[in-house]
Amino acid sequence: MKYVVMIFRHVDRVWTAQDDAALGRLMRLERELAESGELVSSEGLRPPTEARIVQLRDGAQVVTDGPYGEAKEQLAGFFMIDAADDAHAQRIAGRVSAAAGDRVELRGTLISAGMPDELR
């Protein structure tokens, strides 16, 4: 089953030498997961100040600068993994958390789990 491990970062946090070290750990973990066949993809994300909101209004696409929500944290990056079961996905998420030096959020994907009826 596929899972997304989301890495968060405080919006007002300044990049430090600790962040450089965390990035190195995350890149090593990315290589390990790729070698084991458990990595589907992994990316860091550009800052929210470069985000755009894209939506359809009255049949026309509208693109505006974003984000608009008040947030103390931003989604900074993610690992999409393919794990045999939830327990193994949690172990991998723990490794991502340790590498990042902060909490992460783990979510299974809908399609790989079979779309639950309650979400249809």
Beta strands, then each sheet from edge to edge (+ up, - down):
strand 1: 2-10
strand 2: 39-44
strand 3: 52-57
strand 4: 60-65
strand 5: 73-82
strand 6: 104-108
sheet 1: 2+ 5- 1+ 6-
sheet 2: 3+ 4-
end
